[in-house]
Amino acid sequence: MPKRQNDYYELMERLIACSVQAANLLMEIMKNYSEHHIAHYRESMHKIEHAADGLQHDTLRKLSREFITPIDQEDIVYLIQIIDDVTDAIDEVVIDLYMFNISQIPQDAPQLTFIMNDCVQMLQSAISELKHFKKPEKLQKILIEVNDIEAKADEVYIEAIRKLFTSDYSMKEIIGAKSIYDSLENCCDLCEHAGDIIEQIIMKNA
């Protein structure tokens, strides 16, 4: 009897679920931020990031022993790595809050976090729909949404950075806020990158 093939779609869904969990936690942190709770925030986010790392390594280990995969092995590897990078980018925001000793959330961080959350949620929808890549109509619509949300994040990011450098904030405040904005915008860029790989999968199998 042939060995049962690993379900890589399910494994990727479990991995993106960690990203969504991290994005939701960051939303809560932004809504109820207190510099006195930063150690708790770091610990909670690190648990999610550590779980995601474990899933990534487990999936890559299984993949290394697999001869036949539902889509190109290279594409699975890229997607797994990028999804894990999404979770890492969200974790990086909390690390920034700690490293730069942020006492007050930067003005545009809540809005950018909200957009980032939308982008991660939409990527989750794409990963959930990936198994139907041979009938890609719904999947392609989702990928367009990912791109649209990322474009919106770019606009908010550009205006947020301009506000920083046309304000009377201290250099310390500018450096901390910019790092947070950079990490949030990077998360959306990674979601778009994952969407590009999914688009390539559709094209390869058209």
C-alpha positions in Angstrom: 0.0 0.0 0.0 1.5 3.4 -1.0 2.5 5.8 1.7 -0.2 8.4 2.4 0.9 11.8 1.0 1.2 14.7 3.4 -1.6 17.3 3.0 0.5 20.4 2.3 -2.5 22.6 1.8 -3.6 21.8 5.3 -0.1 22.4 6.6 0.0 25.8 4.9 -3.4 26.7 6.4 -2.1 25.9 9.8 0.9 28.1 9.2 -1.1 31.1 8.0 -3.5 30.6 11.0 -0.4 31.6 13.1 0.0 34.7 11.1 -3.7 35.6 11.6 -3.4 34.9 15.3 -0.4 37.2 15.5 -2.1 39.9 13.5 -5.2 39.8 15.7 -3.0 40.0 18.8 -1.2 43.0 17.4 -4.6 44.7 16.8 -5.4 44.2 20.5 -2.0 45.5 21.6 -2.5 48.7 19.5 -6.0 49.2 20.9 -5.0 48.8 24.5 -1.4 49.7 24.5 0.5 50.3 27.7 4.3 50.5 27.9 4.0 48.8 31.3 2.7 45.6 29.7 5.4 45.4 26.9 7.0 42.3 28.5 3.7 40.5 28.5 3.0 41.6 24.9 6.5 40.2 23.9 5.9 36.9 25.6 2.4 36.4 24.1 3.6 37.2 20.6 6.8 35.1 20.9 4.7 32.0 21.7 2.8 32.5 18.4 6.0 33.1 16.5 7.7 30.1 18.1 4.7 27.9 17.2 4.9 29.1 13.6 8.6 28.3 13.5 7.9 24.8 14.7 5.2 24.3 12.0 7.6 25.6 9.3 10.4 23.3 10.3 8.0 20.3 10.5 6.6 21.0 7.1 10.0 21.5 5.5 11.1 18.2 7.1 8.2 16.4 5.7 8.7 18.0 2.3 12.3 16.9 2.2 11.1 13.2 2.3 8.4 13.7 -0.3 8.8 12.6 -3.9 5.4 13.6 -5.2 3.7 16.9 -4.2 0.4 18.5 -5.4 2.2 21.5 -6.7 5.9 22.2 -7.4 8.0 21.5 -4.3 9.8 24.8 -4.9 6.6 26.7 -4.8 5.5 25.1 -1.5 8.9 25.9 0.0 8.6 29.6 -1.1 5.1 29.9 0.3 6.0 28.3 3.6 9.0 30.6 4.1 7.0 33.7 3.2 4.1 32.9 5.4 6.5 32.4 8.3 8.2 35.7 7.4 4.7 37.3 7.7 4.5 36.1 11.3 8.0 37.2 12.0 7.3 40.7 10.6 4.3 41.0 13.0 6.5 39.8 15.9 9.1 42.5 14.8 6.5 45.2 15.6 6.3 44.2 19.2 10.1 43.9 19.4 10.3 47.5 18.0 7.8 48.6 20.7 10.2 47.2 23.3 13.5 48.1 21.8 12.6 51.8 21.2 10.8 52.0 24.6 7.6 53.3 22.9 5.5 55.1 25.5 2.8 56.2 23.0 1.7 54.4 19.8 2.8 56.4 16.7 -0.1 58.3 15.2 -0.7 56.1 12.1 0.3 52.8 13.5 -3.3 51.7 14.4 -4.6 52.4 10.9 -1.6 50.6 9.3 -2.1 47.7 11.7 -5.8 47.5 10.7 -4.8 47.4 7.0 -2.1 44.8 7.7 -4.6 42.6 9.5 -6.9 42.8 6.5 -4.0 41.8 4.2 -3.1 38.8 6.4 -6.8 37.7 6.6 -7.1 38.0 2.8 -3.9 35.9 2.3 -5.4 33.3 4.6 -8.4 33.2 2.3 -6.0 32.7 -0.7 -4.2 29.9 1.1 -7.5 28.2 1.9 -8.6 28.4 -1.7 -5.2 27.3 -3.1 -6.3 23.7 -3.4 -8.7 24.8 -6.1 -6.0 26.4 -8.2 -7.1 24.5 -11.3 -10.4 26.4 -11.2 -8.8 29.7 -10.2 -11.6 32.3 -10.7 -12.3 32.8 -7.0 -8.6 32.5 -6.1 -7.7 35.2 -8.6 -10.3 37.6 -7.2 -8.8 37.1 -3.7 -5.3 37.8 -5.0 -6.6 41.1 -6.5 -7.9 42.0 -3.1 -4.5 41.2 -1.5 -2.8 43.5 -4.1 -5.4 46.3 -3.5 -4.9 46.1 0.3 -1.1 46.2 -0.1 -1.4 49.3 -2.3 -3.6 51.0 0.3 -0.9 50.1 2.9 1.7 51.8 0.7 -0.3 55.0 0.6 -0.8 55.1 4.4 2.9 54.3 4.9 4.1 57.0 2.6 1.9 59.7 4.3 2.9 58.4 7.8 6.6 58.7 7.0 6.1 62.2 5.6 4.3 63.3 8.8 7.2 62.0 10.8 9.8 64.0 8.9 7.7 67.2 8.7 6.9 67.1 12.4 8.6 68.4 15.5 9.0 64.9 16.9 12.4 64.1 18.6 14.9 62.0 16.6 14.2 59.2 19.1 10.5 59.3 18.4 11.1 59.4 14.6 13.4 56.4 14.7 11.1 54.3 16.8 7.9 55.2 14.8 9.6 54.6 11.5 10.8 51.2 12.5 7.2 50.2 13.5 5.8 51.6 10.2 8.5 49.7 8.3 7.7 46.4 9.9 4.0 46.8 9.3 4.5 47.8 5.7 6.9 44.9 5.2 4.2 42.5 6.4 1.9 43.7 3.7 4.7 43.4 1.1 5.2 39.8 2.1 1.5 39.1 1.7 1.7 40.5 -1.8 4.8 38.4 -2.5 3.0 35.3 -1.4 0.1 36.3 -3.7 2.6 36.6 -6.6 3.8 33.0 -6.0 0.2 31.7 -5.9 -0.4 33.6 -9.2 2.7 31.8 -10.7 1.2 28.4 -9.5 -2.0 29.2 -11.4 -0.1 30.1 -14.6 2.1 27.0 -14.4 -0.9 24.8 -14.3 -3.1 26.7 -16.7 
